Amino acid sequence: MSTFAGLTGLHWALLGAAVAVIGGGIGSSMGITYVANVASGILSEDPEKFGPLLPLVAIPGTQGIYGFITGVLVVFVMKPGGGWDALEGLRGFQIFLSCLPVAFNCCVSAIYQGLTAMGAAGMVAKRREEAGRALVLPALVETYAVLAFIVTIILLMVVVRGTY
């Protein structure tokens, strides 16, 4: 079994999957917490605004989903033809590197999406009818998480197919 920097291909691939899940999960947890704190204050004054505030609280959670899907792709879908035992150390390291766009970008973008959603929640607090427009603002931050997710998927496909 070949190694790269002392780790087998399986170790590197699993490390990549773990980093993707952890990064997305940390960022999403923080982002949701930021906007949920603001939403809680608004709801204590006006419980009728729960419906328009819920999407704003939930939207930073999507980056955690991207990290989770990446982890699932690595572990269950990207399994090499000869099985995990046959995965070369260098190929496993390439899978690890392929997971980094989602790991880092989703962590950071979820935090900033939560901060953006805090401001959007303030819009909803003052003008409930602006809930649709308020959701657009944190959704713009989502763009970069989606782009990182797409890049990670493309990189994983290239590495596993060996067409690099």
Secondary structure as UniProt FT lines:
FT   STRAND          3..4
FT   TURN            5..6
FT   STRAND          7..8
FT   HELIX           9..45
FT   HELIX           47..49
FT   HELIX           50..58
FT   HELIX           59..61
FT   HELIX           62..72
FT   HELIX           73..77
FT   TURN            81..82
FT   HELIX           84..86
FT   HELIX           89..126
FT   HELIX           128..130
FT   HELIX           131..161
//
